[in-house]
């Protein structure tokens, strides 16, 4: 199926898969390595992964509120207080997986006809207004951007950074089979909608 809504759904699955691979690797770190100062936009692996999660919470909440016909969150800042809500990688992995499942479920209900609907999300001053397709593209790009930073930070630890680019090519299905089994997915579930 070659529709934009299906592509967005595959992107949501890709995010969950890449997060699963990356967080599985990060979970091998000692707490000291997880929190250690590193060079990046955020000063540690812990801080960067927490940022990915809190931004996901913020945008997914806004998208779901809009879908239900509700106003933007009255206190959107709550998603960022504290800025690092998860202390350990195991906690982060669990919460990111839950967030990823919500994003997949949201994208699974979309059709091409609703992608240009304008969504309002709480911001200081005026709400942010953008189409569903642009907001989803932003979420995916945001995760890719910061996962790349964590991937680079892992290079300075005893844990080898995992491959994160084996999701879309059909011929690479065997390379992701173990991950799909762990996540409870099948190739047909994602590609044959």
N, C-alpha and C positions, 0 to 999 in steps of 0.2 A: 504494500500500500504506500503510495507516494503522495502523502498530504503533509502540509505544514504541521497540522496538529499531531500527526503521528511522529513526525521528526522531533517535535518538542517532547513528546513522551519518551522517545529513545534517548534524548538528551537527559531527561530526568533519570532514566535507568543508568545511563553512563555516569552521571554524577554519583549515584548510589554505589555503583560498582567501583569507581575510582576511589571514593571515600573509604569503601571497605578495604581495598588493597592498601591504601596509604595508612589507614588507621591500624590495620593488622601489623604493618611494619613498625609504626610508631609505638605500638603496644609492647614491642620487644625492648624498647629503651628503658633504662633505669629512670627513676623519677628525677634524678639529678640531671641526666641528659635531656629529659623531656622539658625541664625548666631552664636549662643552661642558656645564658645569653648567646645570641647568634646574630649574624648579619642578615637583615631582612627588613621589610616594611614594619613588621612587628618584631619585638626583640627576642622571641623564642618560639620553639615549635608549639609549646603550650598556648602562648598568646595568639599565634596565627590560627591554630585549629579552633580555639574558642571564638575568634572573630568570624570565621566561616560559619560556625554554628549560630551565633547570635544574629548575624545578618540574615541567615536563612529563616530563623524564627520571625524576624521582623517582616520580611517580604511574604512569607507563606501566610502569616496571620493576615496581612493586608489583602492578599489575593482571596483567601477564604472568606474574609468578612465581606468583600465586595460580591463574591459569588452568592452569599446568603442575603444580599441586599442590605447589609449593615453599614453604618458609618465607619470611617477609619478609627483605629484604636485611639481612645482619648489620651492615653499616656504611652506613646510609642517608645519612649526612652526606657521603659521598664524592661525591654528586651536587652538592653545594654548595661543594666545594673545588676550585679557587678560586671565589669568588662570581661572577666574570666570566671564564669560561673562553674566550670568543671575543673576540679583540682587534679584529676588523674586522667591518663589516656583511656583507661577502661571506661570511665564515666563518659568521657567525650565520645568514644566509639558508640556506646549505647545510645546516647542522645542524638548523635548525628544520624545513626541508622533510623531512629524514630522520625526525625525530621525528613530524611530522604524518602521514607515510605509515604509521608504526607504529601510531599511534592509529586511523587509518582501517582498517587491517588488523585490529586488535583488535575494533573495533566491527562490522566486517563479519561476524565469526563469531558474534555474539550473536543470541539469540532472546529473546522476551519471557519465556520460562520460566526463564532463568538470571539475570535482572536483579536479583532480590531476594536472590541469594547474597551472604553477608557475606564481605567481603575483609578480610584483615589486612595492614596496611602498617606497616613499621618506624617507630617514633618513640622518642624518649627515654622511658624507663620502659615503660609498657604500649604495645603496638601500637595503631595507629588501626584501629578496626573499623567498617566501614560497608558498605552494599550497593553493588553495582556501579553501579546507577542513580544513587545519590547521589554516588558518587565521580566518575563521568563528568560529572554536572551541575556538580560543583565545578570540575573541570578546565576545562570550557567557560566557566563564569562567570569563573574566574580569568583566562583568556586575554582575554576580552572586557574585563574591568576594566582590565587593564594595557595592552592595545592602545589603549584609549581614552586612556590617559595619554600614550602615545607619539604618538598622533594629535594631541593637544593640543600637545605639545612641538614637533611639526613646524611648527605655526603660527608659531613664533618663528624659523623658518629660511627659507632661500631656496626650499625644496622645499614644494610645495603638498601638504597632507594628502589622501590618496586617499579616495574613497567606500568605505565598508566595509559598507553596508547594502543591497546589491543582489543578494543571494544567493537568498533564498527565494521571492520573487514571480515567478510564471511569466512575467508580462509584461516583466520586466526581464532575461530571458535574453540579449537582444542586448547588454546592457551588460556582461555577464560572459563573452561568447563568446571574446574574445581571451585572457582569463585561462585559461579552460577549455582552449583550444587549447594554450597554453603548458604547462599542467599535464597534458595528455594525457587529459582527461576529456570526457565527453559528458553532456548533460542526461539522456538515457535511463539512463545508467549510475548516476546518483545517484537519480533520482526513480522509475524504473520497476522497482524490485527486486521 
